[in-house]
Amino acid sequence: MQAKSWQRTAFQLFNYLFLITISILCVLPLVHILAISFSSSAAVSAGEVAFWPVDMTLKSYSFILDNPKFLTSVGITLQRVVFGTIINLVLVVLTAYPLSIEEVVLGRRERHYFDGMNQHNPHIRYWNGTYYLYYMGTTYGGPVPGSGDHVSSERGTEVWNNKRIGLATSPSIAGPWTRMEQPLLEPRRGRWDCTATTNPSVAILADGTTYMIYKSREYASSTLQLGVAVADHPAGPFRRLSDDPILQFSNPDLHVEDPYLWHDGQQFHLLIKDDFKNDSSGLTGEWGAGVYATSADCLHWTICPEPKAYSRTVVWNDGSVKEMCNLERPFLLIEDGVPTHLFAATGTGEKAWHFDHTWNMVIPLAPPEPAVRD
């Protein structure tokens, strides 16, 4: 977190002044009407009343209270308020119940746990009557930073290096969820993945064999790389398929991250983010675009000849075109074996990682082209 810039402080000051001005403009007409109600008719007709009564009088209120229709009007108003409130509350409860939170699945716990202070990047799968929620968790010591507090790069690196892959399971998507107390995969000293294990993506085969692609790096600011591990059961234990990362590139500026893995019954498929450095143009020529690759064994991967699977430039329903700051952590909705929608974390702002608004985006995918017969 960074300290507030003078531009943000100036914007907040302008915002406060603007809102105060609008509020005053909304209140002044009400004050004027109230002043008129306590003023004499002569003063009102002469235009002498502004925001304070002139020739104070209560004749207007006496006239209203002496009118027998006044109490009838009050009764109708009270009926509408009481019955309207009851009806609105019933409708709100009935419609809000399906959207209510069942439980907080992943929250903070004691710091000695590997995921005690943060949980992120959820990746959920279902197999044999159980939901498996894979995620990244981390912990750290010292004071908890507040909003706007500066966090040093040294402390940021410490927290990054503490990231581990966790798992929570449940017989129902609504819970209750049970979290494991130990990470699924630990870093290895002296290896390419000696700093952290994070950003898991999992494919569970029909027999329960589970493949997991994860992210790590050798040291701070070094090339982000991906490894693959396998287990006989979705809950592990996991073992690495290779001591080396997959998708090794000779160019150190070629970074990939945010894997999304799936298996269609015949081969493995992979979406990854093209996170190249130093304007190297990467694999797709567009920073932050999606790269598509396939594999028969989840270890040896072939990048598609036209590797760009998606772009940060998005076409909206109204025909407008917008380049998003980021398009992170892709996830697919697969129906009857066919990917139909792409989900991604995104945001708008002046440039990458400088957001004024963030959310999860859903992009419908074009249906696959029919096979051409000879």
HELIX and SHEET records of a PDB file:
HELIX    1   1 TRP A    6  SER A   37  1                                  32    
HELIX    2   2 SER A   41  SER A   45  1                                   5    
HELIX    3   3 LYS A   59  ASP A   66  1                                   8    
HELIX    4   4 LYS A   69  ALA A   96  1                                  28    
HELIX    5   5 TYR A   97  LEU A   99  5                                   3    
HELIX    6   6 SER A  153  ASN A  161  1                                   9    
SHEET    1   A 4 ASN A 118  TRP A 127  0                                        
SHEET    2   A 4 THR A 130  THR A 138 -1                                        
SHEET    3   A 4 ARG A 164  SER A 170 -1                                        
SHEET    4   A 4 THR A 178  ARG A 179 -1                                        
SHEET    1   B 4 THR A 198  ILE A 204  0                                        
SHEET    2   B 4 THR A 210  SER A 216 -1                                        
SHEET    3   B 4 GLN A 225  ALA A 231 -1                                        
SHEET    4   B 4 ARG A 239  ARG A 240 -1                                        
SHEET    1   C 4 VAL A 256  HIS A 263  0                                        
SHEET    2   C 4 PHE A 268  ASP A 274 -1                                        
SHEET    3   C 4 GLY A 290  SER A 295 -1                                        
SHEET    4   C 4 TRP A 301  TYR A 310 -1                                        
SHEET    1   D 2 THR A 313  VAL A 315  0                                        
SHEET    2   D 2 VAL A 321  GLU A 323 -1                                        
SHEET    1   E 3 ASN A 326  GLU A 335  0                                        
SHEET    2   E 3 VAL A 338  LYS A 351 -1                                        
SHEET    3   E 3 HIS A 354  PRO A 364 -1                                        
END                                                                             
